[in-house]
C-alpha cells in the first residue's frame, strides 16, 4: 500500500521526514509547537503533524512518542540536533567524567530495564533522553530511534539485544572496530600473489 505522499508503508524515508520536521521546529524557533509535543494528553496540531508522517496506523504511537522525546530533549535549546547512533550507543554517553555508560551504575540499570522490556518502555526511554540532556550529551539518531522502535516486536530485528550489545561493548572493541581499515581493492585481472 502506498500513502498519499507516495512513500511505501515500511516507513523508509518517513522516519527521516519526521526527524527533519522536528529539527525544523527548533531551527525555526517554533517553541510553542515543541511545548505542545511535550503535552501528550492534549493533542493539538503539532501532534497531528507527527502522526501524518507515520506510514501506518500501527506506527502512529511510535512517531508521536519520538516527537515527545525530541521535544523533551530540546526543551530550552536553540540549536537542534539530529543525534547519532542507536539508543544503546547514546546511553554509553550517560554519566560524568570517567564513569560513563556501563561504568555508570545508573546508566547500566536504565539500559538493563530498557532492553529487558517486552513492550516499548516509553517511561524508561524518556528517562534515558532526560539523562542525556542533563549530561549535555548527544541523543540517539531520532530517525533511527523511530526505525528501531517500529521493529521493537520483530524477533528477527532483535532491537533490544542490539541496544544492549552497543551499550556494553568494551571500549577496546569500539576503538578496534573504528580503526579497522577497509580492505584494499586489487586491480582487475591481478591476484594478490603477483
C-alpha positions in Angstrom: 0.0 0.0 0.0 1.2 3.5 -0.8 0.4 6.6 1.2 -0.8 9.8 -0.3 2.8 11.1 -0.4 4.0 8.1 -2.4 6.1 6.6 0.4 5.8 2.9 0.9 4.3 1.5 4.1 7.5 0.1 5.6 8.4 3.6 6.8 11.6 4.0 4.8 12.2 7.7 4.5 9.3 8.6 6.8 11.4 8.5 9.9 13.9 10.8 8.3 10.9 13.1 7.4 9.8 13.2 11.0 13.3 13.9 12.2 13.7 16.7 9.7 10.4 18.3 10.6 11.3 18.1 14.3 14.7 19.7 13.7 12.9 22.5 11.7 10.8 23.3 14.8 13.9 24.1 16.8 15.6 25.8 13.9 12.6 28.0 13.2 12.2 28.6 17.0 8.7 27.2 17.0 8.8 26.8 20.7 5.0 26.7 21.0 4.8 23.5 18.9 7.6 21.9 20.9 5.8 22.7 24.1 2.6 21.2 22.7 4.5 18.0 21.8 5.6 17.7 25.5 1.9 17.6 26.5 0.9 14.2 25.1 -2.5 14.1 26.8 -3.9 17.0 24.9 -3.4 16.5 21.2 -3.2 19.6 19.1 -1.9 20.5 15.6 1.8 19.5 16.2 0.7 16.1 17.4 -1.2 15.5 14.2 1.8 16.8 12.1 3.8 14.0 13.7 1.0 11.4 13.2 0.6 12.3 9.5 4.3 11.4 8.9 3.6 7.8 10.1 3.2 5.4 7.2 0.8 3.1 9.0 -1.8 3.4 11.8 0.1 0.8 13.8 3.3 3.0 13.8 1.5 6.2 14.9 2.3 5.8 18.6 6.0 5.4 17.8 6.0 8.6 15.7 4.1 10.6 18.3 6.2 9.3 21.3 9.5 10.0 19.5 8.2 13.5 18.8 7.6 13.8 22.5 11.1 12.6 23.4 12.6 15.0 20.9 10.7 17.9 22.5 11.8 16.8 25.9 15.4 16.8 24.8 15.2 20.1 23.1 13.3 22.0 25.8 15.0 25.4 26.2 17.6 24.7 23.4 18.1 27.0 20.5 20.2 24.6 18.3 18.7 21.4 17.0 20.5 18.1 16.9 19.6 15.1 14.8 21.7 12.9 17.2 23.6 9.9 16.1 23.8 6.1 16.7 21.3 3.8 18.4 19.9 4.3 21.8 22.4 1.8 23.1 25.3 3.8 21.7 23.8 7.1 23.1 23.3 5.5 26.6 27.1 4.9 26.6 27.4 8.7 26.8 25.3 8.9 30.0 27.3 9.7 33.2 30.1 12.1 34.2 33.8 12.0 33.9 35.3 8.5 33.6 32.1 6.9 34.8 30.1 6.9 31.6 27.9 4.2 30.1 28.5 0.7 31.6 30.8 2.3 34.3 27.9 4.5 35.5 25.6 2.2 37.7 22.5 4.4 37.0 23.0 4.2 33.2 23.6 0.4 33.4 20.4 -0.1 35.4 18.5 2.1 33.0 19.7 0.2 29.9 19.0 -3.1 31.6 15.4 -2.1 32.2 15.0 -0.9 28.6 16.4 -4.0 26.9 14.6 -6.4 29.2 11.2 -4.9 28.5 8.8 -6.8 26.2 6.7 -3.7 25.5 8.3 -0.5 24.3 9.5 1.1 27.6 8.4 4.6 27.0 8.9 5.8 30.5 12.5 4.4 30.6 13.2 5.9 27.2 12.1 9.3 28.5 14.4 8.9 31.4 17.3 8.0 29.1 16.7 11.1 26.9 16.4 13.3 30.0 19.7 11.9 31.3 21.4 12.6 28.0 20.1 16.1 28.1 21.2 16.6 31.7 24.7 15.2 30.9 24.8 17.6 27.8 25.4 14.6 25.6 24.1 13.9 22.0 20.9 12.0 21.8 20.4 8.9 19.6 19.6 9.5 16.0 15.9 10.4 16.1 15.2 8.8 12.7 17.0 5.6 13.8 15.1 5.6 17.1 11.8 5.7 15.1 13.0 2.8 12.9 14.2 0.7 15.8 11.0 1.2 17.8 8.8 0.3 14.9 10.8 -3.0 14.8 10.7 -3.5 18.6 8.5 -6.6 18.5 10.1 -8.1 15.4 12.1 -11.0 16.8 14.4 -11.1 13.7 15.4 -7.5 14.3 16.4 -8.0 17.9 16.4 -4.3 18.6 16.7 -4.6 22.4 19.6 -7.1 22.1 21.4 -4.8 19.6 21.0 -1.9 22.0 22.4 -4.0 24.9 25.4 -5.0 22.8 26.1 -1.5 21.7 25.9 -0.2 25.3 28.0 -3.0 26.9 30.7 -3.2 24.2 34.2 -2.8 25.7 35.9 0.4 24.8 38.9 -1.5 23.3 36.5 -3.3 20.9 34.9 0.0 19.9 38.3 1.5 19.2 39.3 -1.6 17.2 36.1 -1.5 15.2 36.7 2.1 14.3 40.4 1.5 13.4 39.9 -1.4 11.0 40.7 0.0 7.6 38.6 -1.1 4.6 40.3 -3.8 2.5 42.3 -2.5 -0.3 40.9 -3.2 -3.8 43.2 -5.2 -6.0 43.5 -4.2 -9.7 41.3 -6.1 -12.1 43.0 -9.1 -13.5 45.7 -9.4 -10.8 45.6 -11.7 -7.9 47.1 -10.9 -4.5 50.1 -13.2 -5.1 51.7 -11.3 -8.0 
